[in-house]
């Protein structure tokens, strides 16, 4: 069952190299699957960040002193950017491979 789900996700994510235009199918899959998944990842990451931030604060005592910002970046900011700032229908594989410029 999981193998079939992974194969379906990979087939949906696979885009032909010559096709650069965003189709209606790309937008539908993005709005129906990837946006809700990203929103769920943002919520779970925010909860994990809130639960584990005291431990990250203790880790900030030691160099390089940026554990809380790195922790927040990984658990909250990246999933939120994936969900809310990525253009609708944008290729997910390219978005995950190249982080957005700030």
Secondary structure, 3 states (H helix, E strand, C coil): CHHHHHHHHHHHHCCCCCCCCCCHHHHHHHHHHHHHHHHHHHHHHHHHHHHHHHHHHHHCCCCCCCHHHHHHHHHHHHHHHHHHCCCCCCCHHHHHHCCCCC
